[in-house]
Amino acid sequence: MIKLICAVIVGAVIALLSTNMSEASDESQFLGIDRDGNQLISQEEAINYRRNLFKEYDLNQDNTVNFEEYVQANRLRPSTAVENSDVPVPDEYREMDLDGDTNISMDESDQMGMSRFNTLDEDGDGQVSKDEFQSPGL
C-alpha cells in the first residue's frame, strides 16, 4: 500500500513538473520573439523571428532550406542512425513547401509564419498576446 501511495505521489510530482516546464518553455519562446518586451508579438517581430530561424536552418547559405538542412537543424535523425538515412517528412515541412520543390524559400517561410501568426491572433488586433500564444507558436 505504501508503495502505491509513493508511486501516485511521484507520478503527480512528475506531471506537475512537466506542466511547469512546458509553460516555462512557452514563456521563454514568447520572450525570445517579443523583442521590445511589451508583452505582445507584432507582425514585424514574428517575421524577424522566422527569418532568423530560416538563416539558422540554411546551413549552406544558399537562401533555401532543403530537407536535409531541416533534418539536421531539428535533430530529426537519431544520433545512432546511419548518416543521411531516410527520415519521414514532417507535416510542418510539407506545409511550408508551397511549390512542392522540396526546398523552403524565405518567402515560403514568411508565408507560413504569417499564416500561423494570423491563426494565433484570435482577436484580430495584429498582435499576439501571451494568452493567444501557444507552442509550437510561430
GROMACS elastic network, one bead per residue, 0.5 to 0.9 nm:
[ bonds ]
;  ai    aj funct       b0    kb
    1     4     6  0.51218   500
    1     5     6  0.63556   500
    1     6     6  0.86776   500
    2     5     6  0.50982   500
    2     6     6  0.61191   500
    2     7     6  0.85171   500
    3     6     6  0.50789   500
    3     7     6  0.60555   500
    3     8     6  0.86165   500
    4     7     6  0.50429   500
    4     8     6  0.62090   500
    4     9     6  0.86391   500
    5     8     6  0.51449   500
    5     9     6  0.62086   500
    5    10     6  0.86024   500
    6     9     6  0.50897   500
    6    10     6  0.60397   500
    6    11     6  0.84486   500
    7    10     6  0.51186   500
    7    11     6  0.60220   500
    7    12     6  0.85457   500
    8    11     6  0.50502   500
    8    12     6  0.61293   500
    8    13     6  0.86381   500
    9    12     6  0.50843   500
    9    13     6  0.61945   500
    9    14     6  0.86219   500
   10    13     6  0.51221   500
   10    14     6  0.61608   500
   10    15     6  0.85868   500
   11    14     6  0.51423   500
   11    15     6  0.61286   500
   11    16     6  0.85759   500
   12    15     6  0.50892   500
   12    16     6  0.61138   500
   12    17     6  0.85790   500
   13    16     6  0.50713   500
   13    17     6  0.60903   500
   13    18     6  0.84990   500
   14    17     6  0.51038   500
   14    18     6  0.60284   500
   14    19     6  0.85938   500
   15    18     6  0.50998   500
   15    19     6  0.62364   500
   15    20     6  0.86740   500
   16    19     6  0.52104   500
   16    20     6  0.62409   500
   16    21     6  0.85857   500
   17    20     6  0.50871   500
   17    21     6  0.59741   500
   17    22     6  0.84958   500
   18    21     6  0.50868   500
   18    22     6  0.61237   500
   18    23     6  0.86090   500
   19    22     6  0.51485   500
   19    23     6  0.62273   500
   19    24     6  0.85706   500
   20    23     6  0.50591   500
   20    24     6  0.60319   500
   20    25     6  0.85168   500
   21    25     6  0.60803   500
   21    26     6  0.86319   500
   22    25     6  0.50174   500
   22    26     6  0.62600   500
   22    27     6  0.85925   500
   22   135     6  0.89824   500
   23    26     6  0.50596   500
   23    27     6  0.61107   500
   23    28     6  0.85228   500
   24    28     6  0.60090   500
   24    29     6  0.85408   500
   25    28     6  0.50203   500
   25    29     6  0.61229   500
   25    30     6  0.84992   500
   25   135     6  0.84460   500
   26    29     6  0.51548   500
   26    30     6  0.60672   500
   26    31     6  0.85999   500
   26   133     6  0.80092   500
   26   134     6  0.65622   500
   26   135     6  0.59613   500
   26   136     6  0.82135   500
   26   137     6  0.84429   500
   27    30     6  0.50747   500
   27    31     6  0.61532   500
   27    32     6  0.85497   500
   27   130     6  0.80245   500
   28    31     6  0.51785   500
   28    32     6  0.61562   500
   28    33     6  0.88224   500
   29    33     6  0.64358   500
   29    34     6  0.86916   500
   29   135     6  0.80915   500
   29   136     6  0.89486   500
   29   137     6  0.83012   500
   30    33     6  0.53013   500
   30    34     6  0.60686   500
   30    39     6  0.84310   500
   30    40     6  0.86988   500
   30    41     6  0.78672   500
   30   130     6  0.72168   500
   30   133     6  0.73437   500
   30   134     6  0.85556   500
   30   135     6  0.89154   500
   30   137     6  0.83902   500
   31    34     6  0.50325   500
   31    35     6  0.70135   500
   31    37     6  0.71612   500
   31    39     6  0.78669   500
   31    41     6  0.89901   500
   32    35     6  0.65021   500
   32    49     6  0.83113   500
   33    36     6  0.88419   500
   33    41     6  0.67070   500
   33    45     6  0.62149   500
   33    46     6  0.66087   500
   33    48     6  0.83102   500
   33    49     6  0.59757   500
   33   138     6  0.88902   500
   34    37     6  0.54944   500
   34    38     6  0.70881   500
   34    39     6  0.66129   500
   34    40     6  0.62545   500
   34    41     6  0.51001   500
   34    42     6  0.77109   500
   34    45     6  0.64638   500
   34    46     6  0.82163   500
   35    38     6  0.81434   500
   35    41     6  0.80982   500
   35    45     6  0.68210   500
   36    39     6  0.81780   500
   36    40     6  0.85795   500
   36    41     6  0.87394   500
   36    45     6  0.86481   500
   37    40     6  0.74994   500
   37    41     6  0.88412   500
   38    41     6  0.80511   500
   39   128     6  0.86872   500
   39   129     6  0.64437   500
   39   130     6  0.66944   500
   40   127     6  0.60213   500
   40   128     6  0.55007   500
   40   130     6  0.68372   500
   41    44     6  0.80920   500
   41    45     6  0.59827   500
   41    46     6  0.65433   500
   41   126     6  0.87229   500
   41   127     6  0.53902   500
   41   129     6  0.64558   500
   41   130     6  0.84091   500
   41   133     6  0.88597   500
   42    45     6  0.51406   500
   42    46     6  0.62344   500
   42    47     6  0.86940   500
   42   117     6  0.89643   500
   42   126     6  0.66244   500
   42   128     6  0.66153   500
   43    46     6  0.50259   500
   43    47     6  0.61801   500
   43    48     6  0.85601   500
   43   114     6  0.75011   500
   43   117     6  0.73114   500
   43   126     6  0.67251   500
   43   127     6  0.65831   500
   43   128     6  0.84144   500
   44    47     6  0.51934   500
   44    48     6  0.60875   500
   44    49     6  0.85169   500
   45    48     6  0.50866   500
   45    49     6  0.60647   500
   45    50     6  0.86472   500
   46    49     6  0.51226   500
   46    50     6  0.62928   500
   46    51     6  0.86760   500
   46   113     6  0.70406   500
   46   114     6  0.76690   500
   46   117     6  0.72086   500
   46   138     6  0.67795   500
   47    50     6  0.50840   500
   47    51     6  0.60861   500
   47    52     6  0.85738   500
   47   109     6  0.89869   500
   47   110     6  0.63386   500
   47   113     6  0.66765   500
   47   114     6  0.73609   500
   47   138     6  0.88483   500
   48    51     6  0.50937   500
   48    52     6  0.61297   500
   48    53     6  0.85282   500
   49    52     6  0.52625   500
   49    53     6  0.61955   500
   49    54     6  0.85745   500
   49   138     6  0.81114   500
   50    53     6  0.50435   500
   50    54     6  0.60141   500
   50    55     6  0.86594   500
   50   106     6  0.88040   500
   50   109     6  0.69325   500
   50   110     6  0.67298   500
   50   113     6  0.64872   500
   50   138     6  0.73091   500
   51    55     6  0.62243   500
   51    56     6  0.86733   500
   51   106     6  0.70888   500
   51   109     6  0.76918   500
   51   110     6  0.73576   500
   52    55     6  0.51422   500
   52    56     6  0.63631   500
   52    57     6  0.87752   500
   53    56     6  0.50983   500
   53    57     6  0.63110   500
   53    58     6  0.86918   500
   54    57     6  0.51108   500
   54    58     6  0.61094   500
   54    63     6  0.86186   500
   54    64     6  0.83370   500
   54    65     6  0.73475   500
   54   104     6  0.89818   500
   54   105     6  0.87065   500
   54   106     6  0.69602   500
   54   109     6  0.73547   500
   55    58     6  0.50821   500
   55    59     6  0.76080   500
   55    61     6  0.73865   500
   55    63     6  0.78683   500
   55    64     6  0.89307   500
   55    65     6  0.86326   500
   55   106     6  0.88530   500
   56    59     6  0.66577   500
   56    61     6  0.89996   500
   56    73     6  0.76982   500
   57    60     6  0.88171   500
   57    61     6  0.87874   500
   57    64     6  0.88247   500
   57    65     6  0.63259   500
   57    66     6  0.88940   500
   57    69     6  0.60568   500
   57    70     6  0.61309   500
   57    72     6  0.81667   500
   57    73     6  0.55924   500
   57    74     6  0.84919   500
   58    61     6  0.51711   500
   58    62     6  0.69264   500
   58    63     6  0.65950   500
   58    64     6  0.61904   500
   58    65     6  0.50119   500
   58    66     6  0.78309   500
   58    69     6  0.64772   500
   58    70     6  0.80834   500
   58    73     6  0.87116   500
   59    62     6  0.81197   500
   59    65     6  0.77920   500
   59    69     6  0.62790   500
   59    73     6  0.83793   500
   60    63     6  0.82927   500
   60    64     6  0.87005   500
   60    65     6  0.86518   500
   60    69     6  0.83835   500
   61    64     6  0.74373   500
   61    65     6  0.85710   500
   62    65     6  0.79598   500
   63   104     6  0.86974   500
   63   105     6  0.65780   500
   63   106     6  0.68797   500
   64   103     6  0.60956   500
   64   104     6  0.54013   500
   64   106     6  0.67631   500
   65    68     6  0.80844   500
   65    69     6  0.59717   500
   65    70     6  0.64900   500
   65   102     6  0.87942   500
   65   103     6  0.55698   500
   65   105     6  0.65683   500
   65   106     6  0.83946   500
   66    69     6  0.54206   500
   66    70     6  0.64001   500
   66    71     6  0.88065   500
   66   102     6  0.64308   500
   66   104     6  0.62833   500
   66   105     6  0.88943   500
   67    71     6  0.61108   500
   67    72     6  0.86262   500
   67    89     6  0.80247   500
   67    93     6  0.79302   500
   67   102     6  0.66029   500
   67   103     6  0.65495   500
   67   104     6  0.81798   500
   68    72     6  0.61578   500
   68    73     6  0.85076   500
   68    84     6  0.78817   500
   69    72     6  0.51342   500
   69    73     6  0.59956   500
   69    74     6  0.84998   500
   70    73     6  0.51529   500
   70    74     6  0.60814   500
   70    75     6  0.82233   500
   70    76     6  0.82574   500
   70    93     6  0.81782   500
   71    74     6  0.53712   500
   71    75     6  0.57097   500
   71    76     6  0.50349   500
   71    77     6  0.66161   500
   71    87     6  0.77024   500
   71    89     6  0.88760   500
   72    76     6  0.66131   500
   72    77     6  0.73044   500
   73    76     6  0.79772   500
   74    77     6  0.85020   500
   75    78     6  0.71363   500
   75    79     6  0.83540   500
   76    87     6  0.71603   500
   76    88     6  0.88930   500
   77    80     6  0.82415   500
   77    81     6  0.65379   500
   77    82     6  0.87862   500
   77    83     6  0.85995   500
   77    84     6  0.83678   500
   77    85     6  0.77207   500
   77    86     6  0.82621   500
   77    87     6  0.65124   500
   78    81     6  0.53060   500
   78    82     6  0.86887   500
   79    82     6  0.82344   500
   79    83     6  0.87154   500
   80    83     6  0.87432   500
   81    84     6  0.82857   500
   81    85     6  0.67296   500
   82    85     6  0.53687   500
   82    86     6  0.89231   500
   84    87     6  0.84880   500
   87    90     6  0.87597   500
   89    92     6  0.83523   500
   89    93     6  0.66619   500
   89    94     6  0.70758   500
   90    93     6  0.54763   500
   90    94     6  0.66269   500
   90    95     6  0.88244   500
   91    94     6  0.50642   500
   91    95     6  0.60626   500
   91    96     6  0.86492   500
   92    95     6  0.51040   500
   92    96     6  0.63027   500
   92    97     6  0.87490   500
   93    96     6  0.51888   500
   93    97     6  0.62360   500
   93   102     6  0.86697   500
   93   104     6  0.80643   500
   94    97     6  0.51717   500
   94    98     6  0.75506   500
   94   100     6  0.76838   500
   94   102     6  0.80902   500
   95    98     6  0.64726   500
   95   112     6  0.76303   500
   96    99     6  0.87636   500
   96   100     6  0.89373   500
   96   103     6  0.89526   500
   96   104     6  0.65430   500
   96   105     6  0.87280   500
   96   108     6  0.58288   500
   96   109     6  0.61096   500
   96   111     6  0.79488   500
   96   112     6  0.58691   500
   97   100     6  0.52816   500
   97   101     6  0.69101   500
   97   102     6  0.63069   500
   97   103     6  0.63994   500
   97   104     6  0.54189   500
   97   105     6  0.79940   500
   97   108     6  0.65833   500
   97   109     6  0.83180   500
   98   101     6  0.81209   500
   98   104     6  0.80646   500
   98   108     6  0.63898   500
   99   102     6  0.81376   500
   99   103     6  0.86517   500
   99   104     6  0.88053   500
   99   108     6  0.85392   500
  100   103     6  0.76222   500
  100   104     6  0.89365   500
  101   104     6  0.80408   500
  104   107     6  0.81182   500
  104   108     6  0.60560   500
  104   109     6  0.66781   500
  105   108     6  0.51514   500
  105   109     6  0.62920   500
  105   110     6  0.86000   500
  106   109     6  0.50417   500
  106   110     6  0.60721   500
  106   111     6  0.86004   500
  107   111     6  0.61465   500
  107   112     6  0.86482   500
  108   111     6  0.50970   500
  108   112     6  0.62467   500
  108   113     6  0.85549   500
  109   112     6  0.51641   500
  109   113     6  0.60925   500
  109   114     6  0.86645   500
  110   114     6  0.61708   500
  110   115     6  0.85490   500
  111   114     6  0.52161   500
  111   115     6  0.61462   500
  111   116     6  0.86587   500
  112   115     6  0.50433   500
  112   116     6  0.62074   500
  112   117     6  0.84796   500
  112   138     6  0.83871   500
  113   116     6  0.51788   500
  113   117     6  0.60044   500
  113   118     6  0.85921   500
  113   138     6  0.56317   500
  114   118     6  0.60093   500
  114   119     6  0.84600   500
  114   138     6  0.80789   500
  115   118     6  0.52305   500
  115   119     6  0.62646   500
  115   120     6  0.87436   500
  115   138     6  0.87973   500
  116   119     6  0.50068   500
  116   120     6  0.61784   500
  116   121     6  0.85496   500
  116   137     6  0.72151   500
  116   138     6  0.57183   500
  117   120     6  0.51754   500
  117   121     6  0.60697   500
  117   126     6  0.86486   500
  117   127     6  0.82402   500
  117   128     6  0.73017   500
  117   137     6  0.79739   500
  117   138     6  0.61969   500
  118   121     6  0.50432   500
  118   122     6  0.74806   500
  118   124     6  0.74592   500
  118   126     6  0.78085   500
  118   127     6  0.87750   500
  118   128     6  0.86164   500
  119   122     6  0.65099   500
  120   123     6  0.87593   500
  120   124     6  0.89359   500
  120   127     6  0.88387   500
  120   128     6  0.64190   500
  120   129     6  0.87664   500
  120   132     6  0.56966   500
  120   133     6  0.61856   500
  120   134     6  0.77492   500
  120   137     6  0.77644   500
  120   138     6  0.84655   500
  121   124     6  0.53409   500
  121   125     6  0.69373   500
  121   126     6  0.66238   500
  121   127     6  0.61302   500
  121   128     6  0.50848   500
  121   129     6  0.77499   500
  121   132     6  0.63782   500
  121   133     6  0.81358   500
  122   125     6  0.80983   500
  122   128     6  0.79775   500
  122   132     6  0.66095   500
  123   126     6  0.82626   500
  123   127     6  0.86707   500
  123   128     6  0.87584   500
  123   132     6  0.86832   500
  124   127     6  0.74975   500
  124   128     6  0.88145   500
  125   128     6  0.80464   500
  128   131     6  0.79943   500
  128   132     6  0.58059   500
  128   133     6  0.62461   500
  129   132     6  0.51513   500
  129   133     6  0.61134   500
  130   133     6  0.50344   500
  130   134     6  0.79831   500
  131   134     6  0.79156   500
  133   136     6  0.89761   500
  133   137     6  0.64013   500
  133   138     6  0.87457   500
  134   137     6  0.52479   500
  134   138     6  0.87427   500
  135   138     6  0.78057   500
